[in-house]
């Protein structure tokens, strides 16, 4: 997998905690990627061009290990989770040994549905930063085949969008749930000991600013 260093991504929000667990993910369309990286090198722009881009952050120790072993030792998996009101979320997991990172995507968000539709046909890029202050980051192509996203595409179409306000009200409980070690099984033989979560917040919730869940501050997205 290609892993060039990129400049600091302008939309990524990382947790400010000393040992962060929660981060804000961003999801950019190919057109937004082109604009966001218009001043980057041609090599990096070529790698990003015509692809959706999913961003996230991980604990600095896991980031260092991923930079060394992604594509060899890291496992990738996809799961779904539903709430009592019927909201559905996709959880894209990357695991190295006993550490797991989870991208959490609300399937009732139109942007996410567009992204899933694209993911069934062609690969997308993942952009990961470490939670430290050294500005390190990497880019790689998600290795999951498009067929893995077909059931999720179907699930997107079954959600009752009239209940969206209830979905938003459930977000704090959802965030607390996806940070638990046991909510997704380990992708490796070793049990999980640490989890990082990058969640793409729906626009309605993002406009309200910051969630606080179990002592964790989760900053809202920039709205595009």
The 8 nearest C-alpha neighbors of each residue, nearest first, counted from 0:
[[1, 139, 70, 2, 140, 69, 138, 142],
 [0, 2, 139, 3, 138, 140, 46, 137],
 [3, 1, 138, 137, 139, 0, 4, 66],
 [4, 2, 137, 138, 5, 1, 43, 139],
 [3, 5, 137, 136, 2, 6, 138, 135],
 [6, 4, 3, 7, 136, 137, 43, 138],
 [5, 7, 8, 4, 39, 136, 134, 36],
 [8, 6, 9, 5, 134, 136, 135, 11],
 [7, 9, 10, 11, 6, 5, 35, 36],
 [10, 8, 11, 7, 35, 12, 6, 36],
 [11, 9, 8, 12, 221, 25, 220, 35],
 [10, 12, 8, 9, 13, 25, 24, 23],
 [13, 11, 23, 22, 10, 14, 218, 24],
 [14, 12, 22, 15, 11, 23, 130, 56],
 [13, 15, 22, 19, 16, 21, 12, 217],
 [14, 16, 13, 17, 19, 216, 18, 130],
 [17, 15, 19, 18, 14, 215, 20, 216],
 [16, 18, 19, 15, 14, 131, 130, 20],
 [19, 17, 16, 20, 58, 15, 130, 14],
 [20, 18, 16, 14, 21, 17, 58, 15],
 [19, 21, 195, 196, 18, 22, 194, 58],
 [22, 20, 196, 19, 197, 14, 195, 217],
 [21, 23, 197, 13, 14, 196, 217, 56],
 [22, 24, 197, 198, 12, 199, 13, 218],
 [25, 23, 199, 55, 197, 198, 54, 22],
 [26, 24, 54, 199, 53, 27, 11, 23],
 [25, 27, 53, 52, 54, 24, 28, 51],
 [28, 26, 52, 31, 51, 32, 25, 29],
 [27, 29, 51, 31, 30, 32, 52, 26],
 [30, 28, 49, 50, 32, 51, 31, 33],
 [31, 29, 33, 28, 32, 34, 49, 27],
 [32, 30, 34, 28, 33, 29, 27, 35],
 [33, 31, 29, 35, 34, 30, 27, 36],
 [32, 34, 30, 31, 36, 35, 37, 29],
 [33, 35, 31, 37, 32, 36, 30, 38],
 [34, 36, 32, 33, 37, 31, 9, 38],
 [37, 35, 39, 38, 34, 33, 32, 44],
 [36, 38, 34, 39, 35, 33, 44, 32],
 [39, 37, 36, 40, 35, 34, 41, 44],
 [40, 38, 36, 37, 44, 41, 43, 6],
 [41, 39, 42, 43, 44, 38, 37, 36],
 [40, 42, 44, 43, 45, 39, 46, 38],
 [43, 41, 45, 40, 44, 46, 39, 3],
 [44, 42, 46, 45, 40, 41, 47, 39],
 [43, 45, 41, 47, 46, 42, 48, 40],
 [46, 44, 48, 42, 43, 47, 41, 40],
 [45, 47, 43, 44, 48, 42, 1, 50],
 [48, 46, 44, 45, 50, 43, 49, 124],
 [47, 49, 45, 50, 46, 44, 33, 29],
 [50, 48, 29, 47, 51, 30, 33, 32],
 [51, 49, 29, 123, 48, 47, 52, 124],
 [50, 52, 28, 29, 123, 27, 124, 53],
 [51, 53, 124, 27, 26, 125, 123, 50],
 [54, 52, 26, 125, 25, 126, 124, 27],
 [55, 53, 126, 25, 24, 127, 125, 52],
 [54, 56, 24, 127, 197, 126, 128, 23],
 [55, 57, 128, 127, 129, 130, 22, 197],
 [58, 56, 129, 195, 130, 62, 59, 61],
 [57, 59, 130, 61, 60, 129, 62, 19],
 [58, 60, 129, 62, 130, 61, 131, 57],
 [61, 59, 63, 62, 58, 64, 129, 57],
 [62, 60, 64, 63, 58, 59, 65, 57],
 [61, 63, 59, 65, 129, 60, 64, 57],
 [64, 62, 60, 66, 61, 65, 59, 67],
 [63, 65, 61, 67, 62, 66, 68, 60],
 [66, 64, 69, 62, 68, 67, 63, 61],
 [65, 67, 63, 64, 68, 69, 62, 137],
 [66, 68, 64, 65, 69, 63, 62, 71],
 [67, 69, 65, 71, 72, 66, 64, 70],
 [70, 68, 65, 73, 71, 66, 72, 67],
 [69, 71, 0, 73, 68, 72, 74, 142],
 [72, 70, 68, 69, 73, 74, 67, 0],
 [71, 73, 68, 69, 70, 95, 74, 96],
 [74, 72, 95, 69, 94, 71, 70, 68],
 [73, 75, 94, 93, 186, 95, 72, 76],
 [76, 74, 93, 92, 94, 73, 77, 143],
 [77, 75, 92, 91, 93, 74, 78, 186],
 [76, 78, 91, 90, 92, 79, 89, 75],
 [79, 77, 90, 89, 91, 76, 80, 183],
 [80, 78, 89, 88, 90, 81, 87, 77],
 [79, 81, 88, 87, 89, 78, 82, 90],
 [82, 80, 87, 86, 85, 88, 83, 79],
 [81, 83, 86, 85, 84, 87, 80, 173],
 [84, 82, 85, 81, 86, 169, 166, 165],
 [85, 83, 82, 86, 165, 166, 162, 81],
 [84, 86, 82, 83, 81, 87, 158, 159],
 [87, 85, 82, 81, 166, 84, 158, 88],
 [88, 86, 81, 106, 80, 105, 85, 82],
 [89, 87, 105, 80, 106, 104, 79, 81],
 [88, 90, 79, 104, 103, 78, 91, 80],
 [91, 89, 103, 78, 102, 77, 79, 101],
 [90, 92, 77, 102, 101, 76, 89, 78],
 [93, 91, 101, 76, 75, 100, 77, 90],
 [92, 94, 75, 100, 99, 74, 101, 73],
 [95, 93, 99, 74, 73, 98, 100, 75],
 [94, 96, 73, 98, 97, 99, 72, 74],
 [95, 97, 98, 94, 189, 187, 73, 72],
 [98, 96, 191, 192, 189, 190, 95, 99],
 [99, 97, 193, 95, 94, 96, 194, 191],
 [98, 100, 94, 194, 93, 95, 195, 193],
 [99, 101, 195, 93, 92, 194, 196, 94],
 [102, 100, 92, 196, 91, 90, 103, 197],
 [101, 103, 197, 91, 90, 198, 196, 92],
 [102, 104, 198, 90, 89, 101, 199, 197],
 [103, 105, 89, 88, 199, 106, 198, 90],
 [106, 104, 88, 107, 108, 87, 89, 111],
 [105, 107, 88, 108, 155, 87, 111, 112],
 [108, 106, 105, 109, 155, 158, 160, 86],
 [107, 109, 111, 106, 110, 105, 201, 112],
 [110, 108, 112, 111, 107, 113, 106, 114],
 [111, 109, 113, 112, 108, 114, 26, 28],
 [110, 112, 114, 108, 113, 109, 106, 115],
 [111, 113, 109, 115, 114, 110, 106, 116],
 [114, 112, 116, 110, 111, 115, 109, 117],
 [113, 115, 111, 117, 112, 116, 118, 110],
 [116, 114, 118, 112, 117, 113, 152, 111],
 [117, 115, 113, 114, 118, 119, 152, 112],
 [116, 118, 114, 115, 119, 120, 121, 113],
 [119, 117, 115, 121, 120, 116, 145, 122],
 [118, 120, 145, 148, 117, 116, 146, 149],
 [121, 119, 118, 117, 145, 122, 116, 146],
 [120, 122, 118, 119, 117, 145, 123, 144],
 [123, 121, 118, 141, 140, 124, 120, 145],
 [122, 124, 51, 50, 140, 141, 52, 118],
 [123, 125, 140, 52, 139, 141, 51, 53],
 [126, 124, 53, 139, 138, 52, 54, 140],
 [125, 127, 138, 54, 137, 53, 55, 124],
 [128, 126, 55, 56, 137, 136, 54, 125],
 [129, 127, 136, 56, 135, 130, 57, 55],
 [128, 130, 59, 62, 57, 131, 56, 58],
 [129, 131, 59, 58, 57, 56, 128, 13],
 [132, 130, 129, 59, 133, 134, 58, 135],
 [131, 133, 134, 130, 129, 135, 59, 128],
 [132, 134, 135, 131, 129, 130, 136, 59],
 [133, 135, 132, 136, 7, 131, 129, 128],
 [136, 134, 133, 128, 129, 137, 4, 132],
 [135, 137, 128, 127, 4, 129, 134, 5],
 [138, 136, 2, 4, 127, 126, 3, 128],
 [137, 139, 126, 2, 125, 3, 127, 124],
 [138, 140, 125, 2, 1, 124, 0, 141],
 [139, 141, 124, 123, 125, 142, 0, 122],
 [140, 142, 143, 123, 124, 125, 122, 139],
 [141, 143, 140, 144, 75, 122, 70, 139],
 [142, 144, 141, 145, 147, 75, 76, 122],
 [145, 143, 146, 147, 142, 122, 119, 148],
 [144, 146, 119, 147, 148, 120, 118, 121],
 [145, 147, 149, 148, 144, 119, 150, 120],
 [148, 146, 145, 149, 144, 143, 150, 119],
 [147, 149, 151, 146, 119, 145, 150, 152],
 [148, 150, 152, 146, 151, 147, 119, 153],
 [151, 149, 153, 152, 148, 154, 147, 146],
 [150, 152, 154, 148, 153, 149, 155, 115],
 [151, 153, 149, 155, 150, 154, 115, 116],
 [154, 152, 150, 151, 155, 156, 149, 157],
 [153, 155, 151, 157, 156, 152, 150, 158],
 [154, 156, 152, 153, 106, 157, 158, 151],
 [157, 155, 154, 153, 158, 152, 159, 112],
 [156, 158, 154, 155, 159, 153, 160, 152],
 [157, 159, 156, 160, 155, 107, 86, 85],
 [160, 158, 161, 162, 157, 85, 163, 86],
 [159, 161, 162, 163, 158, 107, 86, 164],
 [162, 160, 159, 163, 164, 158, 165, 166],
 [161, 163, 160, 165, 164, 159, 166, 84],
 [162, 164, 166, 160, 165, 161, 167, 107],
 [165, 163, 167, 166, 162, 168, 161, 160],
 [166, 164, 168, 163, 162, 167, 169, 84],
 [167, 165, 163, 169, 164, 168, 86, 162],
 [166, 168, 164, 170, 169, 165, 204, 163],
 [169, 167, 165, 166, 170, 164, 171, 172],
 [168, 170, 166, 167, 172, 171, 173, 165],
 [169, 171, 173, 167, 172, 168, 174, 166],
 [172, 170, 174, 173, 169, 212, 175, 210],
 [171, 173, 175, 170, 174, 169, 176, 212],
 [174, 172, 170, 176, 171, 175, 169, 177],
 [173, 175, 171, 176, 177, 172, 170, 178],
 [176, 174, 172, 173, 178, 177, 171, 212],
 [175, 177, 173, 174, 178, 179, 172, 182],
 [176, 178, 174, 179, 175, 182, 173, 196],
 [177, 179, 176, 175, 180, 196, 174, 194],
 [180, 178, 177, 181, 176, 182, 175, 194],
 [179, 181, 182, 191, 178, 194, 183, 193],
 [180, 182, 183, 179, 184, 191, 185, 178],
 [181, 183, 179, 180, 177, 184, 176, 178],
 [184, 182, 181, 185, 180, 78, 177, 179],
 [185, 183, 181, 186, 182, 180, 191, 190],
 [184, 186, 187, 191, 190, 183, 189, 188],
 [187, 185, 74, 184, 94, 188, 76, 75],
 [186, 188, 185, 189, 96, 74, 190, 97],
 [187, 189, 190, 186, 185, 96, 97, 191],
 [188, 190, 187, 97, 96, 191, 185, 186],
 [191, 189, 97, 185, 192, 188, 187, 184],
 [192, 190, 97, 193, 185, 98, 180, 189],
 [191, 193, 97, 98, 190, 194, 180, 99],
 [194, 192, 98, 191, 99, 97, 195, 180],
 [193, 195, 99, 100, 98, 180, 178, 196],
 [194, 196, 20, 100, 57, 21, 101, 99],
 [197, 195, 101, 21, 100, 102, 20, 22],
 [198, 196, 22, 24, 102, 23, 55, 21],
 [199, 197, 103, 24, 23, 102, 200, 196],
 [198, 200, 24, 104, 25, 23, 103, 201],
 [199, 201, 205, 198, 202, 220, 204, 219],
 [202, 200, 204, 203, 108, 205, 199, 105],
 [201, 203, 205, 204, 206, 200, 222, 220],
 [202, 204, 205, 206, 201, 207, 167, 200],
 [203, 205, 206, 202, 207, 201, 167, 200],
 [206, 204, 219, 202, 220, 207, 203, 208],
 [205, 207, 204, 208, 203, 202, 219, 222],
 [206, 208, 205, 204, 209, 203, 219, 210],
 [207, 209, 219, 206, 205, 218, 210, 204],
 [210, 208, 218, 219, 217, 211, 207, 216],
 [211, 209, 217, 216, 212, 218, 171, 208],
 [212, 210, 216, 215, 214, 217, 209, 213],
 [211, 213, 215, 214, 171, 175, 210, 216],
 [214, 212, 215, 211, 175, 216, 171, 174],
 [213, 215, 212, 211, 216, 16, 217, 210],
 [216, 214, 212, 211, 213, 217, 21, 16],
 [215, 217, 211, 210, 218, 209, 214, 212],
 [216, 218, 210, 209, 211, 22, 215, 21],
 [219, 217, 209, 216, 208, 23, 210, 220],
 [218, 220, 205, 208, 209, 217, 221, 200],
 [221, 219, 205, 222, 200, 218, 23, 202],
 [220, 222, 223, 219, 10, 205, 206, 202],
 [223, 221, 220, 202, 205, 206, 219, 201],
 [222, 221, 202, 220, 31, 27, 10, 26]]
